Amino acid sequence: MSQSTAPLASPMERHRLYEDALAILLGTLMVSVGIALFAEATIMTGGAAGLALLLQYATGLEFGLLFFAVNLPFYWLAFRRMGLAFTLRTFVAVGLVSLLVQATPLWLDIGTVQPVYAALAGGGAMGLGLLVLARHRTAIGGVNILALYLQEKRGWRAGWVQLAIDAAIFAGACFVLPLDRLAISLLGTLVLNAVLGMNHKPGRYRGVS
């Protein structure tokens, strides 16, 4: 009788508490640096962070307050669809981004930054930060929550889902930003979503929190 030589499936390894905590800290730190670069160059991105940046440019209010407020309506969806643990991690991550973006100018003095560089470096930093958070089942905003939910339930890539939703936010930005900054903002958002689209695919990463 022949025997199967296929390897047995290993159980999915769970993240330890300290691993989740460190990932949330480093992920939100990278995201906040990217947002600081975008804000200095007066460009924007998509998602809740992009909406908060857009409101900051339009009203002059602080990003941290706007970002925290924009995310409040989405916690119920996170709780209903993704569970209490995901919601708590996301609430902590949103709070950290709000605080870190406000504190970044105290630690990092960005005198001038070329907008294209800000788009490439800031978009890359945010994409990597979001990737770290996503792999620890954490989000930093309503659009990101929706994208992760659709990836888990439908198998759709989170980066492409988020890119589609971002189009509506950029439509609103046409009334606030000049066309050259809008085009550069689109470049940064493409970099961000490319990082997610290429690296955060269903089944590629097996760690759970």
Kinemage of the C-alpha trace (Angstrom):
@kinemage 1
@onewidth
@group {chain A} dominant
@subgroup {mainchain}
@vectorlist {calphas} color= white
{ca met a 1} P 0.000 0.000 0.000
{ca ser a 2} L 1.430 3.365 -0.974
{ca gln a 3} L 1.690 6.097 1.608
{ca ser a 4} L 1.283 9.797 0.977
{ca thr a 5} L 4.487 11.811 1.214
{ca ala a 6} L 2.678 15.154 1.476
{ca pro a 7} L 3.811 17.134 4.544
{ca leu a 8} L 1.335 17.490 7.345
{ca ala a 9} L -0.122 20.977 7.720
{ca ser a 10} L 1.401 22.740 10.696
{ca pro a 11} L -0.910 24.529 13.113
{ca met a 12} L -1.170 28.245 12.656
{ca glu a 13} L 1.198 29.988 15.067
{ca arg a 14} L -0.282 32.765 17.151
{ca his a 15} L 1.515 36.027 17.838
{ca arg a 16} L 2.590 36.577 21.400
{ca leu a 17} L 1.354 39.642 23.257
{ca tyr a 18} L 4.734 41.367 23.166
{ca glu a 19} L 4.987 40.691 19.421
{ca asp a 20} L 1.639 42.385 18.830
{ca ala a 21} L 2.636 45.315 21.050
{ca leu a 22} L 5.977 45.843 19.297
{ca ala a 23} L 4.376 45.514 15.849
{ca ile a 24} L 1.723 48.103 16.704
{ca leu a 25} L 4.353 50.518 18.020
{ca leu a 26} L 6.702 50.152 15.033
{ca gly a 27} L 3.871 50.088 12.486
{ca thr a 28} L 2.248 53.247 13.798
{ca leu a 29} L 5.646 54.947 14.027
{ca met a 30} L 6.334 54.254 10.348
{ca val a 31} L 2.863 55.445 9.376
{ca ser a 32} L 3.275 58.661 11.378
{ca val a 33} L 6.612 59.445 9.703
{ca gly a 34} L 5.003 58.961 6.297
{ca ile a 35} L 2.100 61.235 7.217
{ca ala a 36} L 4.531 63.879 8.509
{ca leu a 37} L 6.333 63.855 5.146
{ca phe a 38} L 3.028 64.170 3.303
{ca ala a 39} L 1.868 67.041 5.514
{ca glu a 40} L 5.144 68.930 5.065
{ca ala a 41} L 4.838 68.624 1.276
{ca thr a 42} L 1.084 69.458 1.343
{ca ile a 43} L 0.129 66.257 -0.403
{ca met a 44} L -2.373 63.632 0.653
{ca thr a 45} L -3.199 59.976 0.479
{ca gly a 46} L -6.344 57.894 0.617
{ca gly a 47} L -8.230 56.263 3.452
{ca ala a 48} L -8.957 57.816 6.806
{ca ala a 49} L -5.481 59.386 6.928
{ca gly a 50} L -6.063 61.026 3.553
{ca leu a 51} L -9.445 62.323 4.611
{ca ala a 52} L -7.928 63.752 7.806
{ca leu a 53} L -5.110 65.409 5.821
{ca leu a 54} L -7.638 66.871 3.409
{ca leu a 55} L -9.683 68.290 6.285
{ca gln a 56} L -6.514 69.677 7.847
{ca tyr a 57} L -5.619 71.539 4.646
{ca ala a 58} L -9.180 72.819 4.292
{ca thr a 59} L -9.792 73.861 7.914
{ca gly a 60} L -6.392 74.317 9.555
{ca leu a 61} L -7.330 71.956 12.404
{ca glu a 62} L -4.762 69.529 13.799
{ca phe a 63} L -4.377 66.195 12.038
{ca gly a 64} L -4.394 64.117 15.220
{ca leu a 65} L -7.814 65.321 16.326
{ca leu a 66} L -9.299 64.971 12.841
{ca phe a 67} L -7.853 61.487 12.320
{ca phe a 68} L -9.183 60.222 15.631
{ca ala a 69} L -12.642 61.686 14.972
{ca val a 70} L -12.874 60.365 11.398
{ca asn a 71} L -12.312 56.816 12.629
{ca leu a 72} L -14.934 56.792 15.369
{ca pro a 73} L -17.866 55.618 13.184
{ca phe a 74} L -15.988 52.523 11.999
{ca tyr a 75} L -15.298 50.826 15.325
{ca trp a 76} L -18.748 49.236 15.385
{ca leu a 77} L -18.061 47.634 11.992
{ca ala a 78} L -14.700 46.445 13.265
{ca phe a 79} L -16.311 44.928 16.356
{ca arg a 80} L -19.181 43.278 14.471
{ca arg a 81} L -17.085 41.904 11.618
{ca met a 82} L -13.544 41.440 12.955
{ca gly a 83} L -13.992 40.828 16.698
{ca leu a 84} L -13.207 42.560 19.958
{ca ala a 85} L -9.446 41.891 19.924
{ca phe a 86} L -9.060 43.409 16.437
{ca thr a 87} L -11.139 46.421 17.456
{ca leu a 88} L -9.088 47.069 20.586
{ca arg a 89} L -5.792 46.785 18.698
{ca thr a 90} L -7.126 49.128 16.032
{ca phe a 91} L -8.335 51.654 18.600
{ca val a 92} L -4.870 51.667 20.184
{ca ala a 93} L -3.178 52.008 16.773
{ca val a 94} L -5.397 54.922 15.739
{ca gly a 95} L -4.708 56.666 19.032
{ca leu a 96} L -0.953 56.134 18.639
{ca val a 97} L -0.928 57.512 15.087
{ca ser a 98} L -2.895 60.553 16.232
{ca leu a 99} L -0.400 61.214 19.032
{ca leu a 100} L 2.748 60.362 17.074
{ca val a 101} L 1.885 62.615 14.132
{ca gln a 102} L 1.423 65.528 16.535
{ca ala a 103} L 4.680 64.682 18.342
{ca thr a 104} L 6.822 64.005 15.259
{ca pro a 105} L 7.719 67.717 14.684
{ca leu a 106} L 9.128 67.778 18.232
{ca trp a 107} L 11.487 64.917 17.396
{ca leu a 108} L 12.099 65.384 13.659
{ca asp a 109} L 12.636 68.827 12.165
{ca ile a 110} L 11.736 68.661 8.463
{ca gly a 111} L 12.790 72.040 7.103
{ca thr a 112} L 11.979 71.398 3.457
{ca val a 113} L 11.091 68.283 1.506
{ca gln a 114} L 10.725 67.826 -2.238
{ca pro a 115} L 7.127 66.716 -2.912
{ca val a 116} L 8.040 63.788 -5.192
{ca tyr a 117} L 10.477 62.471 -2.586
{ca ala a 118} L 7.819 62.905 0.108
{ca ala a 119} L 5.391 60.905 -2.026
{ca leu a 120} L 7.842 58.046 -2.629
{ca ala a 121} L 9.385 57.867 0.838
{ca gly a 122} L 6.191 58.718 2.712
{ca gly a 123} L 4.082 56.330 0.667
{ca gly a 124} L 6.624 53.557 1.147
{ca ala a 125} L 6.857 54.170 4.893
{ca met a 126} L 3.085 54.150 5.297
{ca gly a 127} L 2.730 51.034 3.162
{ca leu a 128} L 5.304 49.151 5.225
{ca gly a 129} L 3.722 50.360 8.454
{ca leu a 130} L 0.282 49.233 7.324
{ca leu a 131} L 1.736 45.891 6.245
{ca val a 132} L 3.208 45.327 9.722
{ca leu a 133} L -0.109 46.237 11.319
{ca ala a 134} L -2.164 44.103 8.929
{ca arg a 135} L -0.061 41.029 9.660
{ca his a 136} L -0.928 41.515 13.312
{ca arg a 137} L -4.622 41.971 12.498
{ca thr a 138} L -4.616 45.683 13.216
{ca ala a 139} L -5.837 48.616 11.124
{ca ile a 140} L -5.572 52.381 11.388
{ca gly a 141} L -8.773 53.506 9.778
{ca gly a 142} L -12.205 52.838 8.419
{ca val a 143} L -11.117 52.167 4.832
{ca asn a 144} L -8.325 49.911 6.040
{ca ile a 145} L -10.805 48.031 8.263
{ca leu a 146} L -13.129 47.535 5.305
{ca ala a 147} L -10.270 46.420 3.045
{ca leu a 148} L -8.971 43.891 5.581
{ca tyr a 149} L -12.482 42.590 6.191
{ca leu a 150} L -13.063 42.022 2.471
{ca gln a 151} L -9.696 40.299 2.163
{ca glu a 152} L -10.462 37.907 5.002
{ca lys a 153} L -14.039 37.188 3.925
{ca arg a 154} L -13.844 37.470 0.122
{ca gly a 155} L -10.165 36.925 -0.643
{ca trp a 156} L -9.854 40.326 -2.326
{ca arg a 157} L -6.455 41.964 -1.991
{ca ala a 158} L -6.579 44.696 0.615
{ca gly a 159} L -4.364 47.046 -1.389
{ca trp a 160} L -6.574 47.033 -4.479
{ca val a 161} L -9.787 47.380 -2.464
{ca gln a 162} L -8.377 50.396 -0.671
{ca leu a 163} L -7.155 51.896 -3.950
{ca ala a 164} L -10.669 51.781 -5.386
{ca ile a 165} L -12.193 53.510 -2.361
{ca asp a 166} L -9.479 56.165 -2.360
{ca ala a 167} L -10.703 57.455 -5.717
{ca ala a 168} L -13.687 59.116 -4.044
{ca ile a 169} L -11.442 60.902 -1.548
{ca phe a 170} L -9.205 62.179 -4.324
{ca ala a 171} L -12.243 63.521 -6.134
{ca gly a 172} L -12.910 65.739 -3.126
{ca ala a 173} L -9.259 66.810 -3.048
{ca cys a 174} L -9.695 68.427 -6.461
{ca phe a 175} L -11.410 71.321 -4.661
{ca val a 176} L -8.616 71.796 -2.096
{ca leu a 177} L -5.231 71.008 -3.658
{ca pro a 178} L -3.642 72.320 -6.873
{ca leu a 179} L -3.401 69.812 -9.699
{ca asp a 180} L 0.370 69.315 -9.413
{ca arg a 181} L 0.124 68.359 -5.725
{ca leu a 182} L -2.853 66.152 -6.507
{ca ala a 183} L -0.833 64.283 -9.140
{ca ile a 184} L 2.067 63.832 -6.718
{ca ser a 185} L -0.401 62.658 -4.054
{ca leu a 186} L -1.632 60.011 -6.467
{ca leu a 187} L 1.951 58.810 -6.945
{ca gly a 188} L 2.411 58.425 -3.189
{ca thr a 189} L -0.865 56.551 -2.848
{ca leu a 190} L 0.082 54.183 -5.668
{ca val a 191} L 3.361 53.416 -3.882
{ca leu a 192} L 1.523 52.780 -0.601
{ca asn a 193} L -1.022 50.442 -2.155
{ca ala a 194} L 1.586 48.665 -4.278
{ca val a 195} L 3.453 47.730 -1.096
{ca leu a 196} L 0.257 46.248 0.330
{ca gly a 197} L -0.889 44.671 -2.927
{ca met a 198} L 2.409 42.868 -3.527
{ca asn a 199} L 3.030 41.713 0.036
{ca his a 200} L -0.308 41.225 1.790
{ca lys a 201} L -2.024 38.411 -0.119
{ca pro a 202} L -4.451 35.829 1.302
{ca gly a 203} L -2.600 32.797 2.649
{ca arg a 204} L 0.897 34.278 2.361
{ca tyr a 205} L 1.349 34.995 6.070
{ca arg a 206} L 0.105 32.504 8.666
{ca gly a 207} L 0.666 34.269 11.977
{ca val a 208} L -2.513 35.212 13.872
{ca ser a 209} L -3.238 37.437 16.854
